[in-house]
Amino acid sequence: MIKEEKNMLKPDYAVHPGITLREKLEELNIFPKEFAIRIGKPIKTISNVLNGKCSITPEMAIQFEKVLHIPASFWISKQSSYNEFIAREKERDKLNIDIPWSKNFPYSMLAKLGYVKSVRNLKERAKELLSFFNISTSEAWKNIYFNQEVPVFFRISLKNRKNPYAISALLRMGEIEASKLNAQSFNRKKLKDIIIELKEIMRSETSDYLKKIQECCLKVGVKVVYTVNLPKTSINGVVRWIDDNPVIQLTDKYKRYDIFWFSLFHELGHVILHGNKKNIFLENIEDIEDKNEEERGADRFAANYLLDEREFNQILDKISSLPPGGKNEEAIIEIIEDFAEKFKTHKSIIAGRILHCKEELYALGFLQKSIKKVDFAEIIGACDERKSA
C-alpha cells in the first residue's frame, strides 16, 4: 500500500546556494573578485555561481570550506536539494502528458482501497498511478501491458481486451498483495495432497476460511490473494507465476460461495495441469463461451473435485423422482443438504451447479437465495485501518 514519508519537509520553492554564498560574502565584506582569487577560481565562475547560473561542485565546496569555514557538506547539500527541486519541477511539467492516461483508471476505487492517495489534482493522480505501477511514465505502462516489452514481468497483452486499464490495475493489486505473503518452495505433488484439506475448509465455512485457504496453500508454495473487484472488469480469477511461486488471485465479482470455490479449484487445476512459468490465465474476461482445451481442462478439474458428473446426476434423479406435489422448496433444499453431506461438498456448490445447468427448471430462483454469499468488504476495512495508522 501507500508508504508515507514521515518527518520530511519538502518546500514548494528552492533557493540556489549562490544566493546563500552572496549573503555570506557580504557579511564578511569579501568582494567576489577577492573570493575568486582566494579559492583559485576565475571570477566568471564565481559570478555565475552567485547569479544561480552555475552549480557548486564538490571540489568548489571544499575550497569554500577553507576560506569561509563553512563545511563543504553544507554547500554540497544545498546544491543537491536545489538540483532535486528543479528536477522535480521539470518532472511535474511532464506529468501533463500522463494526465489523459490516468483518467482511464478507476482512481476513486483504488484510493478507497488504499493503493493510491485520495487526491483531486490531476497531476497528483497521474503521479500516484505511476508510483502504483512502479513506472516513471505512461509510455512504460503501454510497453508492459500492451507491447510485452518486459516478458519476464508480464506475459499477456491487454491491447485488444475490453477495459485494459482497469484490468491492469486489478493485476497490479494482485502483485502487491502477493508480495506480502511468504510461501514455501512450490511442490506440485503436495499441492495435489491438500485438495481434501481445502474441501474441508469449504465445508466448514468458518468465518476465517479465506485466511485458512491462504495458510493451507502457502505450505505447498502457492500464494492465494483476494482483491475486491474493480468497476469495468469481469474477472473472477487469475493465475500466474511471480518469481518462483504460482499466484492465484480471486475477486468477489459475483459474490457467490459456489463461484468463489469453483474459481479457486479452476485456478488450482491450471497450476497442476498447465503450471509452467510462461502461462497466465485471466478467467471470464469477456464472458467468452468458446473456451480452449486448457480452460475446459481446468473446468473439469474443478467440477470433478467439487461435484463430479456422476454425483450431480444422482442429485438430479432424486429431485426428479419427487412427486409433482412434493417438489417444493423445502424438499429440494433437504435433498441438496443430504447429498452435500454424502458427497462431502457444500450445498452452495450443488445449488449453483443446478442453476448453471438447469436454470429453466427453477424460475422462482429460490436456489439462488440459498447460496452462501462471498464479500471481500473486510479487505477494504483492513486497508482503511492501514491508511489511518
C-alpha positions in Angstrom: 0.0 0.0 0.0 1.0 3.7 0.3 4.2 4.3 2.1 4.1 7.7 3.8 7.3 9.7 4.0 7.4 10.9 7.6 9.3 13.8 9.1 10.3 15.0 5.6 9.7 18.7 4.8 9.5 19.3 1.1 9.2 23.1 0.5 7.4 24.3 -2.6 10.4 26.5 -3.5 14.2 26.3 -3.6 17.0 28.8 -3.3 20.1 28.4 -5.3 23.2 28.1 -3.0 24.7 31.0 -4.8 22.3 33.3 -3.0 23.5 32.0 0.3 27.1 32.5 -0.8 26.4 36.1 -1.8 24.9 36.8 1.6 27.9 35.2 3.4 30.4 37.2 1.3 28.5 40.5 2.1 28.5 39.6 5.8 32.3 39.1 5.7 32.9 42.1 3.4 34.6 40.0 0.8 34.2 41.1 -2.8 33.5 38.4 -5.4 36.8 39.1 -7.2 38.8 38.7 -4.0 36.9 35.5 -3.1 37.7 34.1 -6.6 41.4 34.8 -6.0 41.3 33.2 -2.6 39.9 29.9 -3.8 41.8 29.9 -7.1 38.8 30.1 -9.5 38.1 32.5 -12.4 35.9 35.5 -11.4 33.4 34.5 -14.2 32.9 31.1 -12.5 32.1 32.8 -9.1 29.9 35.3 -10.8 27.9 32.5 -12.4 27.5 30.8 -9.1 26.4 34.0 -7.4 23.8 34.6 -10.1 22.5 31.0 -10.0 23.8 30.1 -13.4 26.3 27.6 -12.3 26.4 24.8 -9.7 28.7 24.5 -6.7 30.8 21.3 -7.4 32.1 19.2 -4.5 35.7 20.4 -5.4 34.5 24.0 -5.1 32.7 23.3 -1.8 36.0 22.1 -0.3 37.6 25.3 -1.3 34.7 27.3 0.1 35.2 25.5 3.4 38.8 26.6 3.6 38.0 30.3 3.1 34.6 30.6 4.7 35.0 27.9 7.5 31.6 26.5 6.5 31.6 22.7 6.0 31.8 21.5 2.4 28.8 19.2 3.2 26.7 22.3 3.8 27.3 23.6 0.2 27.0 20.2 -1.3 23.7 19.6 0.5 22.3 23.0 -0.6 23.2 22.3 -4.2 21.8 18.8 -4.1 18.5 20.0 -2.7 18.2 22.7 -5.3 19.0 20.3 -8.1 16.4 17.9 -6.9 13.8 20.6 -6.6 14.5 21.8 -10.2 14.4 18.2 -11.5 11.0 17.6 -9.7 9.6 20.8 -11.1 10.5 19.6 -14.6 9.0 16.2 -13.9 5.8 17.8 -12.7 5.5 19.6 -16.1 6.0 16.3 -17.8 3.0 14.8 -15.9 0.7 16.8 -18.2 1.5 14.1 -20.8 0.3 11.4 -18.4 -3.0 13.0 -17.3 -5.1 11.7 -20.2 -3.7 8.2 -19.5 -4.6 8.5 -15.8 -8.2 9.3 -16.5 -8.8 5.7 -17.8 -8.4 4.1 -14.3 -11.0 3.7 -11.5 -9.0 6.1 -9.4 -11.6 6.6 -6.7 -11.9 2.9 -6.0 -8.1 2.4 -5.9 -8.0 5.3 -3.4 -10.7 3.8 -1.3 -8.8 0.5 -1.2 -5.6 2.3 -0.1 -3.5 1.6 -3.2 -3.2 5.3 -4.1 -3.7 8.6 -2.2 -7.1 10.3 -2.3 -6.2 13.5 -4.3 -8.1 15.6 -6.8 -5.3 17.3 -8.6 -4.9 15.6 -11.9 -1.1 15.8 -11.9 -1.0 14.3 -8.5 -3.3 11.5 -9.6 -1.1 10.7 -12.5 1.9 10.7 -10.2 0.2 8.3 -7.8 -0.8 5.9 -10.6 2.8 5.9 -11.9 4.0 5.0 -8.4 1.3 2.4 -8.1 2.5 0.6 -11.2 6.2 1.2 -10.3 6.8 3.0 -13.6 8.0 6.5 -14.4 5.9 7.3 -17.5 2.6 6.2 -19.0 4.6 5.1 -22.0 6.2 2.5 -19.8 2.7 1.2 -18.8 2.0 0.7 -22.5 5.2 -1.1 -23.1 4.5 -3.5 -20.3 0.7 -4.2 -20.7 0.3 -3.7 -24.5 3.7 -4.3 -26.1 5.0 -7.1 -23.8 8.5 -5.5 -23.7 9.1 -6.9 -20.2 8.1 -10.5 -20.8 9.6 -11.8 -17.5 7.2 -9.4 -15.7 4.0 -9.8 -17.7 3.3 -12.4 -20.3 0.0 -11.3 -21.9 -1.0 -8.3 -23.9 -4.2 -6.4 -22.9 -4.1 -4.3 -26.1 -7.2 -5.9 -27.5 -9.1 -6.5 -24.3 -12.0 -4.6 -23.0 -11.1 -2.1 -20.3 -7.4 -2.9 -20.3 -6.7 -0.1 -17.8 -8.9 -1.5 -15.1 -7.7 -5.0 -15.7 -4.1 -3.9 -15.4 -4.9 -2.2 -12.1 -6.5 -5.4 -10.8 -3.5 -7.4 -11.8 -1.2 -4.9 -10.1 -3.3 -5.2 -6.9 -2.7 -8.9 -7.0 1.0 -8.5 -7.3 1.1 -6.1 -4.4 -0.9 -8.5 -2.2 1.2 -11.5 -3.3 4.4 -9.6 -2.3 3.1 -9.6 1.3 3.0 -13.4 1.6 5.9 -15.7 2.3 5.4 -19.1 0.7 7.4 -22.3 0.8 9.0 -23.6 -2.4 6.4 -24.8 -4.8 5.6 -28.5 -4.7 3.1 -29.8 -7.2 2.7 -33.2 -5.5 2.0 -31.6 -2.1 -0.5 -29.3 -3.8 -2.5 -32.3 -5.0 -2.4 -33.7 -1.5 -4.0 -30.6 0.1 -7.1 -30.7 -2.1 -9.1 -32.7 0.5 -8.0 -30.2 3.2 -9.3 -27.3 1.1 -12.6 -29.1 0.6 -12.9 -29.4 4.4 -12.3 -25.7 4.7 -15.1 -25.2 2.2 -17.5 -27.4 4.0 -16.8 -25.9 7.4 -17.4 -22.4 6.1 -15.8 -20.8 9.2 -15.6 -17.0 9.3 -11.8 -17.2 8.7 -12.0 -19.5 5.7 -10.2 -17.0 3.5 -7.2 -17.0 5.8 -7.3 -20.8 6.2 -7.1 -21.2 2.4 -4.1 -18.9 2.3 -2.3 -20.7 5.0 -3.0 -24.1 3.5 -1.7 -23.1 0.1 1.4 -21.3 1.3 2.6 -24.6 2.8 2.9 -26.0 -0.7 4.3 -22.9 -2.3 1.1 -21.4 -3.8 0.1 -17.8 -2.9 -3.7 -17.1 -2.9 -4.7 -13.5 -2.7 -8.0 -11.7 -2.6 -8.8 -8.4 -4.3 -12.1 -6.5 -4.4 -13.5 -6.5 -7.9 -12.9 -3.2 -9.8 -15.5 -1.4 -11.9 -15.4 -2.4 -15.6 -13.7 -5.7 -15.1 -15.3 -9.1 -15.4 -12.5 -11.2 -13.8 -13.3 -13.7 -11.1 -9.9 -15.4 -11.1 -6.3 -15.1 -12.3 -3.4 -17.5 -12.1 0.2 -16.7 -13.0 3.7 -17.2 -11.7 5.5 -14.4 -9.9 9.2 -15.3 -9.3 9.1 -19.0 -8.3 5.6 -19.3 -6.9 2.2 -19.6 -8.6 -0.1 -16.9 -7.6 -3.9 -17.3 -7.6 -5.8 -14.1 -7.4 -9.5 -14.2 -6.7 -12.1 -11.5 -6.8 -15.6 -11.2 -5.3 -17.1 -10.3 -8.7 -20.2 -12.5 -8.3 -20.2 -12.6 -4.5 -21.3 -16.3 -4.5 -19.7 -19.1 -2.5 -20.1 -21.6 -5.3 -18.4 -19.4 -7.9 -15.6 -18.5 -5.5 -14.8 -22.1 -4.8 -15.1 -23.2 -8.4 -12.8 -20.3 -9.4 -10.2 -21.4 -6.7 -10.3 -25.0 -7.9 -10.3 -24.0 -11.5 -7.1 -22.0 -10.9 -5.6 -24.9 -8.9 -6.3 -27.0 -11.9 -4.3 -24.6 -14.1 -1.4 -24.8 -11.7 -1.4 -28.6 -11.6 -2.3 -29.3 -15.2 -0.7 -26.3 -17.1 1.6 -24.8 -14.4 4.6 -23.5 -16.3 6.0 -20.1 -15.6 5.2 -18.7 -19.1 1.4 -19.1 -18.6 -1.1 -16.5 -17.3 -4.8 -17.2 -17.2 -7.4 -14.5 -16.8 -10.8 -16.0 -16.3 -14.0 -14.7 -17.6 -12.6 -11.5 -19.0 -15.2 -11.1 -21.7 -17.6 -13.9 -20.9 -16.4 -15.8 -23.9 -18.3 -19.1 -24.3 -15.8 -20.8 -26.6 -13.1 -22.0 -24.2 -9.8 -23.6 -25.3 -8.8 -27.0 -24.1 -6.8 -25.6 -21.2 -9.8 -23.8 -19.9 -12.0 -26.8 -20.4 -9.4 -29.0 -18.6 -9.4 -26.6 -15.6 -13.2 -26.7 -15.6 -13.2 -30.4 -15.5 -10.7 -30.5 -12.7 -12.8 -28.1 -10.6 -16.0 -29.9 -11.3 -14.6 -33.4 -10.6 -13.3 -32.4 -7.2 -16.3 -30.3 -6.1 -19.1 -32.4 -7.5 -18.5 -34.8 -10.4 -20.9 -35.6 -13.1 -22.0 -38.9 -11.6 -22.8 -37.3 -8.3 -24.6 -34.4 -9.9 -26.8 -36.8 -11.9 -27.7 -38.7 -8.8 -29.0 -35.4 -7.3 -31.0 -34.5 -10.3 -32.5 -38.0 -10.4 -33.5 -37.7 -6.8 -35.2 -34.3 -7.3 -36.9 -35.6 -10.5 -38.3 -38.6 -8.5 -40.2 -36.3 -6.2 -44.0 -36.5 -6.8 -45.4 -33.4 -8.5 -46.9 -32.2 -5.3 -43.7 -32.8 -3.4 -41.4 -30.6 -5.5 -41.5 -27.7 -3.0 -38.6 -25.6 -1.9 -38.2 -27.4 1.5 -38.0 -30.8 -0.1 -35.4 -29.8 -2.7 -33.3 -28.0 -0.2 -33.4 -31.0 2.1 -32.2 -33.3 -0.8 -29.4 -30.8 -1.6 -28.2 -30.8 2.1 -28.3 -34.6 2.3 -26.2 -35.0 -0.8 -23.8 -32.3 0.3 -23.1 -34.4 3.4 -22.9 -37.6 1.4 -20.5 -36.3 -1.3 -18.5 -34.2 1.2 -19.1 -31.0 -0.7 -21.1 -27.8 0.1 -24.8 -27.2 -0.5 -24.0 -24.0 -2.4 -21.9 -26.0 -4.9 -24.9 -28.2 -5.6 -27.4 -25.3 -5.8 -25.1 -23.4 -8.1 -24.5 -26.3 -10.3 -28.2 -26.9 -10.7 -28.8 -23.3 -11.6 -26.0 -23.3 -14.1 -27.1 -26.5 -15.9 -30.9 -26.5 -15.3 -31.8 -22.9 -14.7 -35.1 -23.2 -16.7 -36.4 -25.7 -14.1 -36.2 -23.2 -11.2 -37.7 -19.9 -12.5 -38.6 -18.9 -8.9 -34.9 -18.6 -8.1 -35.2 -19.9 -4.6 -31.9 -21.8 -5.1 -30.2 -18.6 -5.8 -31.2 -17.3 -2.4 -29.8 -20.5 -0.7 -26.3 -19.9 -2.0 -23.9 -18.5 0.6 -22.6 -15.0 -0.2 -18.9 -14.0 -0.5 -17.9 -10.4 0.0 -14.3 -9.1 0.4 -15.6 -6.0 2.2 -13.5 -6.8 5.2 -10.4 -6.3 3.0 -11.5 -2.7 2.4 -11.8 -2.2 6.1 -8.3 -3.6 6.6 -7.0 -1.2 4.1 -8.7 1.8 5.7 -7.1 0.8 9.0 -3.6 0.7 7.4 -4.2 4.1 5.8 -5.1 5.7 9.1 -2.3 4.0 11.0 
